Amino acid sequence: MTIAALLAALSLAAQAPAPGAGGRGGRGGAAPTAPAFVRPAAYPERPPVAKDILDRGRAAYGVNCNFCHGSDARGGEGGPNLLRSELVLNDKRGELIGKVILNGQGEMPAIKLSDSTIGDIADYIHSFKVGGYDITRNPPPSILVGDAKAGEQAFAKTCGSCHSVTGDLKGIGSKIADPKALQNGWLMPGGGGGRGGGRGGPSPFNVPPVTVTVTPTGGKAITGRLVRIDDFIVTLTDDAGTQKTFRRDGEVPKVVINDPMKAHKDLLPKYTDADIHNITSYLVTIK
């Protein structure tokens, strides 16, 4: 029985007269007592998981998923709410979630993780209660828990070849006052608060959009901002603002994607949780 059906049944039961109750045509007796409201249980109920698995899952989620899906898995940075996802609800231990992680979906790029790590992430996500009255909406603790000095060293090693706190990131700690927005910004700049951009507002970092060049067989190459791509179609917006869609059949037409964020996406699986917190704690000091 669905939750909606359960609530409807409880409502009807509360309104229906009890057998033998007084009323027109009744035989008298005590007035019926409405059944007490029973809050529906969270769905689905999951068996408890060992602490070491949850700890590994929390760490892997923090590095690979938190920046888009939020610390409570409810989205908010462009990625969808995982607790309301039918795929996540039907997943047992990563067999469905893993397909999306490994192959990507829509604007989410593929992230190559081991089966065991995917299982740990799945168990961690499933540890959240899915209550209709929002029992999991708890304010996360401050993300500024890293070591700024270690973050400076990590920044120089990982980011310094392309970025500079005296150049393109000068004063970044003043420009972006919210540490969470700053952290999500340097992890995936240009995403507008998520992969693909546009859904979570403008990005705090100035990054060009993803472009695509489509070359039809025997035709002229057409380049524009990528709108959508899958196995069957590719859609772009050209310089004149005209949206064009091409059907795809394997490698025809030829499609070449230019993603300014590819280097950042390639780095995402390589960051440790400590790296993320340390670099964020360092960048907030750049005033």
N, C-alpha and C positions, 0 to 999 in steps of 0.2 A: 504494500500500500504506500502510495506517495505521501509526502508531508501534507500537500494540499488536501488530499482525500481524507487523511487522518483528522485534520482540523475541521473539515466539513462534517465528518461523522460526529466529532465531539460537539460541534455546534448544534446539530440536529438532536443529538441525545440530550443536550441541555434544555432544549425547547419542548421536547415531547413529554406529555404527562405520563407519570409512572402508572403501572397497573393498579387499579383500585383507588386512584387519586380522585379528589372531589372535582366538580365541574359539571357542566350541562350533560345530563344523562349518566353521570358517574354515581358511585355508591358512597361518596364521602370518604373521609379518612384524612390522614396528614398530607400536607402539600408535598410534592416531590422535591427532592434535594438535587440540585444540579451537580453533576460530577465536577470534581476539582480539575482545573486546567493542568494538563501535563505538558511541559515543554518538550517538543520533539527532540530526540537524541541527535547528536551530530552525525552526519552521514559522510562517508561510511565509517563504521567503527574499525579501528586498526589495532592489531595486537601490539603490545608494548615491544619496544626495540632497545637493545642494549645501549648503554651510555656511550661506549667507545664508537659504535656505529653512528649515533647521532652527532657525536663530536666531529667525526670525519666528514659526515654529510654537511654539517653546519659550515665547516671550513671550506669545503669544495663549493658549496652554494655561494658563500661569501665572495669567492674569487670569480666564479663563472656566471652567476645568475643575479646577484644582489643589485647590481647597478641598473638593471632594467626592470626586474620583477619586484624590487623592494625587499627590505629586511624581513617583512612579515608575509611575503609571497603574494601580496595583494596588488602588485603593479604600482603605478604611480610615476614611473620614469619611462613611459613609452611601452614597456612590456606588459602583456595582459595579466590579469588577476589569475594566478594559478589555482587558488582555492575554489574558484567558480568554473574551472575548466573541466568539461566532461571527460576529456582525455585523461587528465590527472586523477579525477575521481574514479575512473575505471582501471587505472594503472595499479598493478600489484607491487612490483619492486623494480620498476624501471623499464619493463618490456615495451611500454608505449612511450613513456617520456624519453627513453634512450633513442628512439628513432628520430625524434625531433632534434635532440641534442647533436646526434652524429651527422644527420643529413641537412639540418637547417629547415626552416619553414617560413615562407613569406620573406620578411625583412630580417629574420634572424639567421645569422650565418652558422654554418656547421662548426661544432666544437668537438675536437677529437679527444674523448676521454675513455678510460678503460671501463669495462662492464662493471667492475667492482665499485669504481667511483660513481658511476651513474646510479647503481643500486643504493649507495650511501646517500646521494642527493635525494633520490626518490623517498627513502625512508625518512629523511629529515623533513621534506615537504609534507609527507603524510602525517608527521607528528603534530602538525597544526590542527586544532579542532576547527571543524567547519560548522559553526553555530549560526543560525539565522539571526540571532541577537548580537552577533559580532563580538563574541567572547575573546577573540584573538587580537582585537584592535588595542594594542598596548603601545605607548610611545617607546620607540627604541632608545637605548642609551646613546650618549654622545659618541660620534664616530671618531672624535679626536683622542684616540688612545695610543697613538703611535709615538715613535721617537723621531723628532724633527731632524736630529743630527744624522741618524741612520737614513732618514728619508732623503737628506741632501746627497748622501753618497749613492743611494739607489737611483736617484734622479739623474745624477751625473753619468752613471753607468748605463742606465736603460734609456733615458730620454735625451741626454745631453747632446747627442749627435745631430738631433733635429731641432731641439728647442733650447731656449735660454731664458733664465729669469731676469736677465738684463735686456732682453730683446723682445721676442714675441709674447713672452709671459710676464713682462715687467708689470709689477703692481697687481698681479693676479689675485692675491689675497685680499686686496681692497675692492677690486672690481666684482668679486663674487663673495659676498659676505657669508652665505650659507655653506658650511663645510660639506654637507651632503651634495649640494649642487656642484660644488667644486670637485669633489671626488668623482661623481658621475661624469663631469665634464672632461676631466683629463683621461679617464678610462676610455670613454667613447665620445670624444668631441665631435660636434657636427650632427649628433643624433637627435637634437631637439628634445633631449630627455629620453632617448631611446633609439634603437636601430631604425634607420630609414628617415628619421626627421619628421617634423611637421606636427606630430601629435601631442607633444608635450611642451610646445612653445619654442621660441628661438633658443639656439644653443648659446651658452656663455662663451664658446670658442668659435672664432670665425673660420669655418672650414667649407670649402667648395662642395657642392652636391655630387652624388654619384652620377656619372655620365655613361652613355652607352653608344656605340657605333654599330649600326646595322647595315650590312651590305647584301642586298638582294642579288640573286644569281643574274649576272649580266647587267646589273643596275649600278647606280651611283650610291656611294656610302652616305648614310644619313646619321648625323650625330645629334644628341640632345640629352636632356636630363632624364635619368631613368625613373619611370613611374612604377612599372611592375614587370616582373619577369618570372616565368615558370617554364615547364617543359613544353607548353603548347603555344604561348604567346609572349611577345615582348612589347611593352608600350613605353614611348618616350615623348617628351615635349621639346619641340625644336626651338630655335632662337626666335621665331616669330610667335611663339606661344601656342602653336598648333600641336595637338596631341595626335600621335600616329601609332597604330597598332599593327604588328606583323605576326602572322602565323608562323610557328616553328615546326619543322620536321627534322628532328635530329640536329645536324650541323647546318641546316639550310633554313633561313639565310645565315650568313656568318655574323656572329654576335661577339663584340669585344667590350667588356665592362672596364671602366676606369674608376676605381674606388679609392678616393684619397685616404680612406680610413683603413685600408688593408693592413698597413704596418701595425696599427693599433690593435686590430682584430687578431692578427697573428701573435701579438704579445699577450693577449688576455689569458690564455691557458698557462702561461709561464709565470705570471705573478703569484707570489705567495700572499696569504692574508696579511702577513707582517709588512710586505712590500707596499700593499695598497694603503694600509693605515699610516705607515711611516712617510710615504711620499705626500699623502694628504696633509699630515701634520706639518710637513716642511713647507708645502705650498701656501698654507694659510699665513705663514710668517712673512711672505713676500709682499710687502706693502708698497 
